[in-house]
Amino acid sequence: MTDLGPVAWPPEPIRTERLVLRAPESRDRPAFVELLASPQVHTYLGGARPRDQIERETPGTPEQWPGSFVAELDGSMIGHVLLRRPARHRPAAMGKIDLGYLFLPRAWGHGYAAEACFAALDWLDNALPGEAVVLATQTANTASMRLAGKLGFVEVERFHAWDADQWLGLRPPRRP
Ligand SMILES: CC(C)(COP(=O)(O)OP(=O)(O)OC[C@H]1O[C@@H](n2cnc3c(N)ncnc32)[C@H](O)[C@@H]1OP(=O)(O)O)[C@@H](O)C(=O)NCCC(=O)NCCS
């Protein structure tokens, strides 16, 4: 992974209508373990690793890096929004910022992921104006495909990788 760019981190917590977006803290560890170990969350992400391995490997304070946002509802973590610039990507996405999102199944179907991702993208538009954002997801991941559309991502290409059909979307650069 390469640097997101010259952004101030951690940011002041971002408050949306129902959520708070903030950098990860040690109190989020159980939710990170739950997210990483959930077979449901990893249905379209190549499957979850065993929980005991995740328990062993997850540090006391989850890793901090610019663009890693915890989404909190009523004081508890419900999801993780990731903005990063992967060192390797599809040629059409190389060098661009990539959006990822993982929410706990109990938080699905309430619009929380959309609310959190809109807020994270707004933060990015202010912190690094003029950046295009890409997003890759399995075409079979209908919830993720719907979310990508809501967030303004448009199809760049479909491709086959990791034994599945994949979709690459792009959100054109925006100025705040
Ligand atoms: C992808 C993922 C984040 C989508 O979560 P989600 O809760 O379905 O997404 P949203 O926040 O957009 O919520 C959408 C649903 O909430 C419903 N909803 C309920 N109340 C709502 C409200 N107040 N505002 C907005 N939507 C609301 C919407 O109707 C919508 O349902 P629909 O899609 O059936 O029409 C979630 O499925 C997930 O974490 N999956 C596992 C990880 C993963 O695969 N990530 C993708 C890797 S790129």
The ligand as a Gaussian input file, in Angstrom:
#p B3LYP/6-31G(d) Opt

LIG

0 1
 C      -21.623000      -4.098000       1.243000
 C      -22.341000      -3.709000       2.533000
 C      -21.486000      -2.692000       3.298000
 C      -23.696000      -3.093000       2.180000
 O      -24.415000      -2.844000       3.367000
 P      -25.940000      -2.349000       3.286000
 O      -26.416000      -2.179000       4.661000
 O      -26.696000      -3.250000       2.386000
 O      -25.788000      -0.965000       2.513000
 P      -26.521000       0.424000       2.721000
 O      -25.953000       1.195000       3.839000
 O      -26.453000       1.098000       1.382000
 O      -27.998000       0.052000       3.094000
 C      -28.844000      -0.291000       2.060000
 C      -30.173000      -0.773000       2.509000
 O      -30.632000      -0.125000       3.688000
 C      -32.035000       0.193000       3.533000
 N      -32.362000       1.290000       4.436000
 C      -33.117000       1.130000       5.559000
 N      -33.202000       2.301000       6.221000
 C      -32.489000       3.205000       5.501000
 C      -32.206000       4.579000       5.689000
 N      -32.656000       5.260000       6.746000
 N      -31.447000       5.211000       4.763000
 C      -30.975000       4.549000       3.695000
 N      -31.217000       3.229000       3.467000
 C      -31.963000       2.561000       4.369000
 C      -32.135000       0.517000       2.068000
 O      -33.449000       0.363000       1.602000
 C      -31.190000      -0.477000       1.437000
 O      -31.778000      -1.722000       1.176000
 P      -31.774000      -2.262000      -0.319000
 O      -30.349000      -2.190000      -0.800000
 O      -32.303000      -3.632000      -0.166000
 O      -32.648000      -1.323000      -1.068000
 C      -22.572000      -4.956000       3.432000
 O      -23.345000      -5.874000       2.717000
 C      -21.286000      -5.622000       3.858000
 O      -20.621000      -5.202000       4.805000
 N      -20.903000      -6.750000       3.177000
 C      -19.728000      -7.498000       3.535000
 C      -18.453000      -6.812000       3.128000
 C      -18.370000      -6.627000       1.632000
 O      -18.734000      -7.505000       0.857000
 N      -17.836000      -5.471000       1.222000
 C      -17.630000      -5.151000      -0.167000
 C      -16.213000      -5.180000      -0.457000
 S      -15.805000      -3.966000      -1.688000

